[in-house]
């Protein structure tokens, strides 16, 4: 090959390479610009609203302080629901986008439990704390209240779990909810039913039979069911589906007769106590004297709305602490002249079972009822027999229900499992059943402990946790994370919205002959 021809060919090849390189660069730029344009477009509020067809999202956002504020600053959807750019923004966008696209294409929005998605534990998966901090860099502005400063100090200084999250206190900032409050609620409990006087004295009981208790000085009454004495196997056998280790070994227990509330203590009943004990305006730790109730002191005003805006009346009272529930029983004892208290764990399970020994007080397999597992989440679970008897995660719409909705158990009690979990008087121990005795009579659990037993599961619970033998316990520290007060309330839980209680009345010789 001649030298001249060689250089011509080399030059021609070099031009081709340059064009290929330039074309590649242009294609890359076009791809980047396309991705950036697509990312920007799919991050607009309009696009978000076109896919997220929540019945309340857009309107509640427009009413919230992220749009409706005096500064004129608008906080857009992605500024809360995605992390800041550089902190995994694109990955989170792709992940949430895929989930949202699947839901939009294959799910019926009318059947989605939007109430559940608004709950704090679920909202934490869709709101990024890094985004909150990016905008709100000064956590101690001069206009911040004392309680706000206490809450922010706790946020900054708490290193161990459970740690407070921004939306613990500011859950409804982005989407306004008129029923949600994050402030001292001094007006809570002003209720006509509780203040109207109708009954002059408590019900007189002369026989061991069902009766209706009247709370003197109020218009409130509630039904008490006579639970006969008997024996039962407490706990769950090792072959019971979905059981937990703290439910055994099974032990034979004998229980004396007692009365138990037909339903969980209602807001009507609890507010009668709340008002009678004169707590409004008092701060934590103060003691007052009330001649009418022999100096029994009641709860201070709550922080926020304990009823969650769901309504009061005959719905079960919730968010009170174990101490508050126990004090309610002391007050009820004083005003009625009968011995009211929280049930022992053994009494509770005996009453719940109603002379049955199956996982539930009706026929049913926990494996068929549970929604746990990928296949059951896709294809659903069998709820035919459970939904008419128990308020749990599959039928509750993530809130309590009026007791009229459910069927009774064999003893005539309602909502022994589900609706709200119920306090027992016993301290909790995972080894409480390992006693070594062949038969126990009216056991009362460990003599000491840190937390108390709760039973029955709630509207949040899966079917496996509303079995008759299922056990749980209070988690006082975790349930007070959001409370900004110093000291934190001993009367109200700020972070537990599915606990309540029912009362037991003793059938002893002072009442029954």
Buried (B, 14 or more C-beta within 10 A) or exposed (E): EEEEEEEEEEEEEEEEEEEEEEEEEEEEEEEEEEEEEEBEEBBEBEBBBEEBEBEEBBEBBEBBBBBEEEEEEEBBBBBBBBBBEEEBBEEBBEEBBEEEEEBEEEEEEEEBBBBBBBBBEEBBEEBBEBBBEBEEEEBEEEEBEEBBBBBBBBBEEEEEEBEBBBBBBBBBBBBBBEEBBBEBBEEBBEBEBBBEEEBEEBBEBEEBEEBEBBBBBBBBBBBBBBBEEBBBBBBBBEEBBBBBEBBBEBBEBBBBBBBBBBBBBBBBBBBBBBBBBBBBEBEEEEEEEBEEBEEBBBBBBBBBBBBBEBEBEBBBBBBBBBBBBBBBBBBBBBBBBBBBBBBBBBBBBBBBBBEBEBBBBBEBBBBBBBBEEEEBEEEEBBBEBBBEBBBBBBBBBBBBBBBEEBEBBEBBBBBBBBBBBBBBBBBBBEEBBEEEEEEBEBBBBEEEBEBBBBBBBBBBBBBBBBBBBBBBBBBBBEBBBBBBBEEBBBBBBBBBBBBBBBBBBBBEEEBEE
